[in-house]
Amino acid sequence: MAQKPSIPKGTRDFSPMEMSRRNYIFDTIRSVFLKYGYSQIETPAMENLSTLLGKYGDEGDKLLFKILNSGDAFSKLSPEDLHGNSASLKVCEKGLRYDLTVPFARYVSQHQNEISFPFKRFQIQPVWRADRPQKGRYREFCQCDVDVIGSGSLLNELELLLMAGEVFEKLGIRAAVKINNRKILSGLAEISGHPDKITDMTVAIDKIDKIGLAAVREELFSKGFDEVSVSRIEPVLTMSGDNEEKIAILRNVLSASQIGNTGLDELEKLLSYVSSAKPAVRVDVDFSLARGLNYYTGAIFEVKALDFEIGSICGGGRYDDLAGIFGMSGVSGVGISFGADRIYDVLSGLDKFPPDIAASPLVMFANMGDNEVSYVLPVVSSLRKSGIKVELYPDKAKLKKQFEYASKKGIRYLAIAGENEISEGTASVKDIISGEQKNIKIDELLSFLIEKN
Amino acid sequence: MAQKPSIPKGTRDFSPMEMSRRNYIFDTIRSVFLKYGYSQIETPAMENLSTLLGKYGDEGDKLLFKILNSGDAFSKLSPEDLHGNSASLKVCEKGLRYDLTVPFARYVSQHQNEISFPFKRFQIQPVWRADRPQKGRYREFCQCDVDVIGSGSLLNELELLLMAGEVFEKLGIRAAVKINNRKILSGLAEISGHPDKITDMTVAIDKIDKIGLAAVREELFSKGFDEVSVSRIEPVLTMSGDNEEKIAILRNVLSASQIGNTGLDELEKLLSYVSSAKPAVRVDVDFSLARGLNYYTGAIFEVKALDFEIGSICGGGRYDDLAGIFGMSGVSGVGISFGADRIYDVLSGLDKFPPDIAASPLVMFANMGDNEVSYVLPVVSSLRKSGIKVELYPDKAKLKKQFEYASKKGIRYLAIAGENEISEGTASVKDIISGEQKNIKIDELLSFLIEKN
């Protein structure tokens, strides 16, 4: 019996139109990365589970897709194994890539002797997560990461902002970057009297836009902060003004914190670079930005589209010692990641995809039968030699059907050569959009099409 | 303890240089596909095992990478399951894509109402096979497939030959295509008196180049062909001459076989198209070509490089009813697949990769310290605005180190602005290849670099 075809939940097929649009996004991002001197790498879809496990927290470990060992995987299992949590590790040694960061850290450590540092790399590949599928969240999705590793200079942070600006400018998306610095958050935790509660604190203040001041205060109280502690953090939650004013307020709040002031120094220096190099994107200081990720140690970035309501379309920050887990300590890195699916949704929602994105052929020759095909074949070949995108309809079918095929594919001209045209040495060329039709000598066809190309 | 990093056997990391070379191959192939009006699709890395199992023979089923169900996969297993072959199917519902053909058939069937036929698609994605890794054989490798589905016209076969010719011409690889037709092989089996033994017969004659006539005869005898049968097949094994002469001999051999003559008719028609459209590749009839694959029903193709000893670099053929397994019968298709890894090896072996493939930045500004960076930043930004690929070294390091970094990355010019240059409003620009160095006014830098670009 024939199978009813389907694909695993949370995964997607990409149609030709979707592919054109996705390639447009990836090609734009890639061209900017290359322009700034970043080099592309790729890593395998599968990594050893020993590389992946323990890097994403307990929750992340559960979301790894594990691959069954080939051969007789189950002979190693005893019946007791079926009741514990160890069975999967006895039958699986490999898992699918969960992000691009851990494979990159593994790559840098493994190939450190071939790499000249600072290493500016980008990577555009799918990742897989056994998340519960829901609207806008997939089990297979593409990440676009760009990182510099082996340099602590804030010029790298600047470069990432410049690239984000250029990518979104090229795509026609108005965007703004929020920036913060993890050291400032550490300073805040310090002056609140709870340096150990930095995670609880940042999780709470990260929610200020969503749940408001009162609820953030409540959450902080529930995590063991008292009224005095909260009052020291509160200026961050209520401040307004431009970047300079915000920094001035924080200088005051953090005056007693050395790490906090280091964070403010870094932020000010980065902003001075920004005013000198002028990225094509607004840069706003936001001390409530935390991005939940524990491994950031310096700058934190997040980009949002200004004209479309959706989560962040790009984000990242500086991390120290990521490669340290693979035996290479003290290497600082900074990077950002572009969210291709969300960028796609923004471009769709704002109708900003260029109209000619499908790169359809310029002309299709109709198939009027064997004799006509012999007349047309050398013409088609010579047009292609000149670089024109040409189709020849493969079957002798009703002209209406051929016309519809060309029209659906976004082909601009339909060229028809029947008996009359052959005897005249011409082709009848119909503009599919305007309906206009004219006879053109075969040897003038190329210049006609080049002009219209 | 730090882990010693490694990747699963049979998989690969791709370094920046390898990526530049691979992208060059893929971009070349993709540009040709697009020029002929083929549209790109992508399918998920994971398919349901029900889609994959039974499509590649028993051996193929064993080579599928299966993905462990998420959640508590093992609670469904009883101790008895551990002894049979069924355990993996109880804990795995998904597998990794084994080729692009079955996912394409699934795609066509699943999306038939959105597709306008004939559907000309290409797909460039990795596939995974649990093969024993060995030199040149990987467990993860990229396939580049191009197919037309929904048209029986031989113009499609022609188009594939034209595209293969154009791809290898663009890559600078001299190549030749062997063509055959499965119907001719069916005719041969028929006149040998063993139409049911077509597979044994084609497997044997496919080996003629490798093992020679005597051994092929032996193999045929061992499969139950007698002397009379073998004598009828033998002209195919010993023939020489050009395409026309070969076809004439086969017309004679196959005179009693209707299907054999249909195959020869198809071959002749395709060759007449070839002489009219002139692909950029030699086309040789080879009646021993079988390509082992059971699903070909018409034309069979194989491309080999002429100047480098390696297996086929491209191949394919016509298949009928592939989508039939997914409930869509009677749809004929034809396609070819490019072997990216082998093409890479040919280009490496012949030293045919273009020298400027890495697309390195044209210029790098040295980092001479904070003051100098302020002078240089607006210059770097304005050069980038003009489309020049520019790096600014992020750290204040010894000039020698910065020079070496630029040199290793294939950057052509190193621009240095120290105190003197700043006071003069210039930069000192060193040609890294020639060693030549000169002072250039900042506002003349752009025109200097554009000229050198």
Boltz contact constraints between the chains, C-beta under 6 A:
constraints:
  - contact:
      token1: [A, 2]
      token2: [B, 327]
      max_distance: 6.0
  - contact:
      token1: [A, 3]
      token2: [B, 326]
      max_distance: 6.0
  - contact:
      token1: [A, 5]
      token2: [B, 106]
      max_distance: 6.0
  - contact:
      token1: [A, 5]
      token2: [B, 109]
      max_distance: 6.0
  - contact:
      token1: [A, 5]
      token2: [B, 110]
      max_distance: 6.0
  - contact:
      token1: [A, 5]
      token2: [B, 326]
      max_distance: 6.0
  - contact:
      token1: [A, 7]
      token2: [B, 44]
      max_distance: 6.0
  - contact:
      token1: [A, 8]
      token2: [B, 46]
      max_distance: 6.0
  - contact:
      token1: [A, 8]
      token2: [B, 48]
      max_distance: 6.0
  - contact:
      token1: [A, 8]
      token2: [B, 94]
      max_distance: 6.0
  - contact:
      token1: [A, 11]
      token2: [B, 44]
      max_distance: 6.0
  - contact:
      token1: [A, 13]
      token2: [B, 43]
      max_distance: 6.0
  - contact:
      token1: [A, 13]
      token2: [B, 107]
      max_distance: 6.0
  - contact:
      token1: [A, 14]
      token2: [B, 42]
      max_distance: 6.0
  - contact:
      token1: [A, 16]
      token2: [B, 39]
      max_distance: 6.0
  - contact:
      token1: [A, 19]
      token2: [B, 40]
      max_distance: 6.0
  - contact:
      token1: [A, 34]
      token2: [B, 359]
      max_distance: 6.0
  - contact:
      token1: [A, 35]
      token2: [B, 389]
      max_distance: 6.0
  - contact:
      token1: [A, 37]
      token2: [B, 361]
      max_distance: 6.0
  - contact:
      token1: [A, 37]
      token2: [B, 391]
      max_distance: 6.0
  - contact:
      token1: [A, 39]
      token2: [B, 16]
      max_distance: 6.0
  - contact:
      token1: [A, 40]
      token2: [B, 19]
      max_distance: 6.0
  - contact:
      token1: [A, 42]
      token2: [B, 14]
      max_distance: 6.0
  - contact:
      token1: [A, 43]
      token2: [B, 13]
      max_distance: 6.0
  - contact:
      token1: [A, 44]
      token2: [B, 7]
      max_distance: 6.0
  - contact:
      token1: [A, 44]
      token2: [B, 11]
      max_distance: 6.0
  - contact:
      token1: [A, 44]
      token2: [B, 140]
      max_distance: 6.0
  - contact:
      token1: [A, 46]
      token2: [B, 8]
      max_distance: 6.0
  - contact:
      token1: [A, 48]
      token2: [B, 8]
      max_distance: 6.0
  - contact:
      token1: [A, 65]
      token2: [B, 67]
      max_distance: 6.0
  - contact:
      token1: [A, 66]
      token2: [B, 68]
      max_distance: 6.0
  - contact:
      token1: [A, 67]
      token2: [B, 65]
      max_distance: 6.0
  - contact:
      token1: [A, 67]
      token2: [B, 67]
      max_distance: 6.0
  - contact:
      token1: [A, 68]
      token2: [B, 66]
      max_distance: 6.0
  - contact:
      token1: [A, 68]
      token2: [B, 68]
      max_distance: 6.0
  - contact:
      token1: [A, 68]
      token2: [B, 88]
      max_distance: 6.0
  - contact:
      token1: [A, 68]
      token2: [B, 92]
      max_distance: 6.0
  - contact:
      token1: [A, 70]
      token2: [B, 130]
      max_distance: 6.0
  - contact:
      token1: [A, 74]
      token2: [B, 82]
      max_distance: 6.0
  - contact:
      token1: [A, 74]
      token2: [B, 87]
      max_distance: 6.0
  - contact:
      token1: [A, 77]
      token2: [B, 82]
      max_distance: 6.0
  - contact:
      token1: [A, 79]
      token2: [B, 79]
      max_distance: 6.0
  - contact:
      token1: [A, 82]
      token2: [B, 74]
      max_distance: 6.0
  - contact:
      token1: [A, 82]
      token2: [B, 77]
      max_distance: 6.0
  - contact:
      token1: [A, 87]
      token2: [B, 74]
      max_distance: 6.0
  - contact:
      token1: [A, 88]
      token2: [B, 68]
      max_distance: 6.0
  - contact:
      token1: [A, 92]
      token2: [B, 68]
      max_distance: 6.0
  - contact:
      token1: [A, 94]
      token2: [B, 8]
      max_distance: 6.0
  - contact:
      token1: [A, 106]
      token2: [B, 5]
      max_distance: 6.0
  - contact:
      token1: [A, 107]
      token2: [B, 13]
      max_distance: 6.0
  - contact:
      token1: [A, 109]
      token2: [B, 5]
      max_distance: 6.0
  - contact:
      token1: [A, 110]
      token2: [B, 5]
      max_distance: 6.0
  - contact:
      token1: [A, 116]
      token2: [B, 405]
      max_distance: 6.0
  - contact:
      token1: [A, 116]
      token2: [B, 408]
      max_distance: 6.0
  - contact:
      token1: [A, 118]
      token2: [B, 394]
      max_distance: 6.0
  - contact:
      token1: [A, 130]
      token2: [B, 70]
      max_distance: 6.0
  - contact:
      token1: [A, 140]
      token2: [B, 44]
      max_distance: 6.0
  - contact:
      token1: [A, 151]
      token2: [B, 394]
      max_distance: 6.0
  - contact:
      token1: [A, 151]
      token2: [B, 395]
      max_distance: 6.0
  - contact:
      token1: [A, 153]
      token2: [B, 394]
      max_distance: 6.0
  - contact:
      token1: [A, 153]
      token2: [B, 395]
      max_distance: 6.0
  - contact:
      token1: [A, 155]
      token2: [B, 394]
      max_distance: 6.0
  - contact:
      token1: [A, 156]
      token2: [B, 394]
      max_distance: 6.0
  - contact:
      token1: [A, 276]
      token2: [B, 377]
      max_distance: 6.0
  - contact:
      token1: [A, 277]
      token2: [B, 377]
      max_distance: 6.0
  - contact:
      token1: [A, 277]
      token2: [B, 381]
      max_distance: 6.0
  - contact:
      token1: [A, 326]
      token2: [B, 3]
      max_distance: 6.0
  - contact:
      token1: [A, 326]
      token2: [B, 5]
      max_distance: 6.0
  - contact:
      token1: [A, 327]
      token2: [B, 2]
      max_distance: 6.0
  - contact:
      token1: [A, 359]
      token2: [B, 34]
      max_distance: 6.0
  - contact:
      token1: [A, 361]
      token2: [B, 37]
      max_distance: 6.0
  - contact:
      token1: [A, 374]
      token2: [B, 276]
      max_distance: 6.0
  - contact:
      token1: [A, 377]
      token2: [B, 276]
      max_distance: 6.0
  - contact:
      token1: [A, 377]
      token2: [B, 277]
      max_distance: 6.0
  - contact:
      token1: [A, 381]
      token2: [B, 277]
      max_distance: 6.0
  - contact:
      token1: [A, 389]
      token2: [B, 35]
      max_distance: 6.0
  - contact:
      token1: [A, 391]
      token2: [B, 37]
      max_distance: 6.0
  - contact:
      token1: [A, 394]
      token2: [B, 118]
      max_distance: 6.0
  - contact:
      token1: [A, 394]
      token2: [B, 151]
      max_distance: 6.0
  - contact:
      token1: [A, 394]
      token2: [B, 153]
      max_distance: 6.0
  - contact:
      token1: [A, 394]
      token2: [B, 155]
      max_distance: 6.0
  - contact:
      token1: [A, 394]
      token2: [B, 156]
      max_distance: 6.0
  - contact:
      token1: [A, 395]
      token2: [B, 151]
      max_distance: 6.0
  - contact:
      token1: [A, 395]
      token2: [B, 153]
      max_distance: 6.0
  - contact:
      token1: [A, 405]
      token2: [B, 116]
      max_distance: 6.0
  - contact:
      token1: [A, 408]
      token2: [B, 116]
      max_distance: 6.0
